[in-house]
Amino acid sequence: MKSPFLFAAVIFCATFTKGFAQPPNIIVILTDDQGLADYSAYGTPDIKTPNLDRIFRGGATLPNFHANSCVCSPSRAALLTGCYPDRVGVPGVIRTETMNSWGYLSPKAILLPQVLKTAGYTTALVGKWHLGLEDENSPNSRGFDFFHGFLGDEMDSYWTHLREGHNYMRLNRDVINPVGHATDLFTAWALSYLKDRAKTPDTPFFLYLAYTAPHFPIQPTPEWLAQVKKEEPGSSEQRQKYVALVEQMDAGVGQVLDLLDQLKLSDNTLIIFNSDNGGVLKLGANDGPWRGEKQHMYEGGLRVPGAARWPGKIQPGTIVPRTVLTMDIFATACDAAGVKPPAGIDGVSFLPDLLGHPQTDPRPNFYFVRREGEGGYYGDVIEALIQGDWKIVKDQPYLPFELYDLQHDPKESIDLRATDKDKFNVLIRSLERHVLIGGQTPWQKEGANP
């Protein structure tokens, strides 16, 4: 595979090649720890998400959408670089404490907003960043014209917005102290940005709206919790709180969709929706029928809800059955904008599939990684690789790899490593190659002294 850092030789083509009247606005909505089945269009009966359903039913559903990792920072790095996360220096979670931070976004990586700006886009991030706390790795330093949100990993409270006593709320580079529930704040800030962009309708925009919901702590507003308790009295209290937090976020998505309609921007806006990894079961999430959850390399930790809507371009009810990864959003956005992505990225555009032209994925396999220190990792990794119908998994850092036939055993219940040694050896060689390529990129800042 080509190096993802041959950017100096890249010539960006800003000519629009898709036959569209003009480049579309692009909105990526990313939720945090949302379970695969935690939206009502999936068929889950105890949750009501009419606005997420507007995206799923009004456009395309991607039932085999996989996050690039089972935790947050690596998937976000993949989304914004189009690369496997270890190849841009983010194999694990970036945190405040150096001794517990397992990634540093490579200064060589080019991010999606930088590329879209070459096609005339203005770019914004509203919500959660989680790809670095240093100024050189702040959103404004990595291609976003506008940032209104949270730099860190998780909030101690949706109301105080602090993380371990630190205030990471920012308006561009300025520290701010907003009042209100973080979910509602992010919605309000996104609406404000859209109203501002409507003043210059001939300039396309890229909005990355990254909610912290429904990440721990599960803190919906009292009003939303009371409504869910009334509608679902038989659910556990934990599930009620989780559902309320998702439904509160869904209402925010609805405000975004309604405003796009009011501003007459909907028809030329491509919306892509997904979550950064699977949900946490003990906190009330529903990851569907799959084994595992967040922090695990089984399918429950990697499969996430995925959808896209573009009225008049994507036929409502479209199903994209092939495997799509978070990093593919980068190439898809570039494809829609008519701009050539950097040479050597790992993502592949799924725009043709969305527009009714199914394609065969050229990649022989898909690789997933997480590096960690806590919980007995001691700086080691867990990994997985899917090749065709087969998957190898190391879900604990010091346990052997397992082998599964996903076609006949989608719930990963029968380890075939001992009986299918040849198949295992083929997959482990492929995984080794990914590890070697990832090893070319440091995941700590040069000169850092933990």
N, C-alpha and C positions, 0 to 999 in steps of 0.2 A: 504494500500500500504506500502511496506517496506520502511524504512528510506533510503534515498540515501547516507547516510554517514556511512554505515557499511563496509567501505573500508578496515579496518584492517583485516577482515576475508576473503577478496578476494584473491583467488589464480589465477593468470593469466595463461592462457594456450597459450603458444606461438607456439604450434604445429599447422601446417596448415592443416585444416580439410576440405577444400572445393574441393580438388581434382585438384587445379590449379597447374601449374608447379612450380610457386614460388609466394610469396605474391606480389600483384600488388602495384605499386606506386599509391598514392591517391592524387588527386588535388581537393580541394573545392574552387570554385570561387563564391564569394558573392558580389553582387552589392548592392548599397545603395539607397533606395527609388525608385527602378525601378518598374514602373507599370506593372501589370499582362499582359497587351496586348502590351507592348513595345518591341516587337521583331517581325521580319517579318514572321517567320514561324507560328506565331499565326494567321496571316491573316490580320494584320494591314497594310494598303497600303502605308502610308506616312513615313515609317521607313524601313531602309535597314540594316539588321544585318546578313550578310551571314555567319559569323563565329559562332555566337550563334546558328544559324540554323544548322550548322554542328553538334552541340551537340544534339539538339532536334531531327533532322531528322536522324542523324547517330546513335541514341541510343534510349532512352526512354523519353517520355514526362509524367510528373506528373501533370495532370490538376487540381487536388484537393490538391495541395501543399499549406499549410497554415503556415505563420510565427507564432512563439510562442507569439508574441506581435505585436501591431501596431506601435511600435517604436523600436529604434535601440538596445540599450544595452541589454534589456531582450532577444531579439532574438539571439544575439551573445553569450550571456551566455548559452542559451539553446543549441545552436549548439556545443559549446565546452565542455559542461558538460553532455549532454544527459538528462537533468532534466528540469522540469518546472522552469522558471527563479526565481520565488520567493523562491524556495526551495534551491537555491544557493546564495541567498542574493541580487538578481538583479531584483526587480519588476519594476524598472523605469530607467530613463536615468542617467548615471553617468556623472557628469560635473566637471568643474574646481572649481567652488565655492561650498563650503561645504553646504551653506544654500540653494543651488539649485541642490543638487546631491541626487539621490534617489535609490542608490544601492551601495553595497560593496561586491565584489566577495568573497564568503566564503572561508576561508583558509582550510576548510575541504573538499572542492570540488576537485575532481580529473578531470583534463582536458584531452581531447582526445590525445594531443601529449604525455602526460605522459604515457598513456596506450599503444599507438603505439610503444613507445620506448622499452617497454618490449618485443615486437615482432621483435626487431632489426631495427626499422625505425629510420631514421634521420628526424628531423622535422623543419619546417620553416613557419614563417608568413611574408608575404610581403603585405604591405598596412595598413589598418585601424584596430586598436585594440579595443579601446573604452570600456575596462573592468577594468580600473583603472590607475591612474597616479602615485601611490606609487610604490616604488621599489619592495615591496613584491607582488604586483599585476601586475608587468610588464611581458611581454611575456616570457622573459628569465627566470623569476622566476617561471613561471607556465607551464614549459615543452617544450618550443620552444628552440631548439638548436640555431636557427638563427632568427633574427628579423631585417627587413629593412622596416621602415614605420612610421606610425603616431599614437601616443598614444591616441589622444583626440577624441572629438565627431565630430565636423565639422570644416572645414577650413574657415577662413574669405575670403580667396582667393586661387584658385587652383595654383596661381603663387607664392604667398609669403609663403604659407603653415602655416601661423600663426593662432592661435585661441585666440582671445581677447588679442593679444599682446604676447602670449606665443608661444615659439617654441617647438612643440612636435614631431618633426621629429627625428628619432633615427636610428642608425646602432647598433644593440644590445642595449647596455646601453649608448652609446655615442651620444651626441647632434650633429646633422649635419645640414648643410645649403645647400641643393641641389638646383640646378638651373633648372627650367623647369616646365612644366605643371604636376600636381600631377598624372594624369592618365597615362601619358607617362612615368613618372618616375617609377611608380609601375610596369608597363609592362617591362621596361628595367631591373629592379631589379629582376623580376621573371625570365626573360630570362637568366640573369647572374647566378642565382641560378641553373637553369636547366642544363646549360652548365657545371657547377661545379659538379653536381650530376652524369652527364654522365661519369665522370672519374672513378666512382666506381659503375658500373652497377649492381653488385651483392648485393648492399645495397639498400633496398627499401626506398623511401622517402614519406613524407606527406608534401604537400605544401598547405597552406591556403592563397589564393590570394584574398584579400579583398579590392576591389576598393571603393573609396569615390564617384565615379560617379554613378548615376546622382543626387546626393544630392545637395541641395542649397549651395552656389550660382551657378546658372546655367551658367557656363563659359567654353564653348568649345573654342578651338583655332580658330583664325580667318579663317584659311584654311578650317576647317571642317564646320564652319558656312556658309561660302561662298558656299561650295558645296551643302549643304542642301537647301539654298535659291535658288540656281539654279535649283535643282531637284524638290522642292516643293514650288513654288512661291505663291501658294494659301493658304498656312498655315499661321497661326498667327505668329508674331515674337517670342512670347514666346514658342510656339510649335517648331518652327525652332531651337531655341537655345537648347531646351531640346533634340530634336532628334539628333542634331549635337553632343551633349555630349555623348549620348548613342552610336552613330555610331563611335565616336572616341574611346570609350572604347571597342566596338566590334572589331575594328581593332587591338587593343592590344591583345584581346583574340585570334584573328587569328594568330598573331605572336607566341603566346604560342603554339597553335595547330600545326603550321608549324614547329616550332623547335622540338616539340616532334616527328614529322615525320622524320625530318632530323637526329635526334639522335637515331632513331629506338626505341623509348620508347613508342610510342602510343599504341601498341598492349597489353602492360602490364601496362597500366595506366587507372585507374578508375577516371573519372571526374564527379563531382557532381556540378551542377549550380543552384543557386537560389538568391533571393533578401531578404533583412532583414525585409521588410514590404512593404505595398502598396505605390504607388506614390502619389505625391501632385498635385491635379488637376489644381490649379491656376498657377502652375509652368510649366504646359504643359504635365503632365503624363496622361496616358490612363490606367485606372484600369479595362477595360472591361465593361461588363454589370452590374457589381455589385454596390450596394449602398455603399457610403462612400469612404474613402481614408486614407492615413497615419494619425495617431493619433486617429483613430476611430475604434470601435470594430465591425462595420458592415463588411460584407465580402470584400468590397473594400479595407479595411485597413489591412486585414489578408491574403487574397489570393495573392499569388506571383508566378512568373514564376518558374518552377522547371523542371530540366532535368538531365539525367545521360548518360554518354557514356563510353563504354568499348569494343573496337573493338574485334570481335570474341567471346565475352561473352554475350553482350546485343544485341539482334536482332534489327537492325534499324527499326524504326516505332513502337516500343513497346509502349503501353499505360498502365500506372498504374492508374486505376480509383479510388482506395481507398484513403481516406484522409491520407496525410503524413504531419508531422510537422517538423519544423527545427530541433528539438531535436532528431529526428530519424536519422539524418545524423551520429551522434555519433555511434549508434549501428550498422548502416550499414557499416561504415568504419571498425569497430572492426570485424564484420562478414567477410568482404573481406580480412582482414589481418589475420584472424584465431586466434584472441585473444579474450578472454572472457572479456566483459565489467564489470565495477564495479556492485556489487549487488545493487538492489534497484533503478537503474536509471529508468526514465519514458519513454525514447525513445525505439522504436521497429525497428528492422532492416527491411528495404524494399528491401534488396538484393535479396531474393527469387523472389519477384515480378519482379525485373529488369531482372532476368535470366529466366523468363517465367514460374515461379511457383507461381501463385497468392495465397495469404494467407488471412485468415480472421484476422482482427486486434483484439487482445485480450482485448483491453482497452474499458471500457464501455462508456467513454466520453472523451472530449478534453476541456481543460481549458485555458483561455487567460486572461492576467492581465497587467495592466499598472498603476504604481503609479506616481504622478506628483505634483508639487507645483504651477506652473504657470497656467494661464488661468482659474482661479477659482477652481482649484483642492484642494488647501490648504493642500496638503499632502495625500489626499484621492486617491482612485483607481477607474478605470473603469474596467469592467470585462465582460467576455462572457463564455458560456459553450455550447458545441454542444454534443447532445446525440441522436444518430440515425439521424432522419430527423428533429429533433427539436433543437431550439437554444434560449437561454435566453441571453439578452444583457442589460448591464447598460452602456450607451455610454457617459453619463454625470455624474459627481460624485454625484450630489445631486438630480438626477431624478430617478423615479422608474425603475425597470427592465421591459423589454419588452419580449414578447414570439413570436417566429415565427416558422412556419412550412416550412422548407426549401425545402421540396419536391414539395409543391404546390405553394410556395411563395418564390422562391430563391432570389428575390430582396428585401426581408424584408420590405414589404410595409404595411402589415396588422398585427397589434399587437393583438394577441389572448389571452393575459393574462386574460382579463375579462371573456372570454367565455370558456377557457380551464384551469380552476383553478387547477384541479387535475394534469394535465400534468405540469403546472408551478410549483406546489409544489414538484413534483418528481425531477425536474431539479434544483430547488433552494436548495434542501437538498444535492444534489450531489455537487453543487458549494460550499456550506458551508463546506463540507468535505475537498475540495481542499484548502479553505482559512485557515482552522485549521491546515492542514499539513504545508502550507507555513509559518504560524505564528511561527513555531518552529525555523526558521532561521532569525537572525537579518539582517537588510539591512543597518545598519550603523556600522562603525568600533567601536569596543569597546574602550571607553574612548574619542571618538570624541566629540568636544565641538563646535557645530554650532554657 
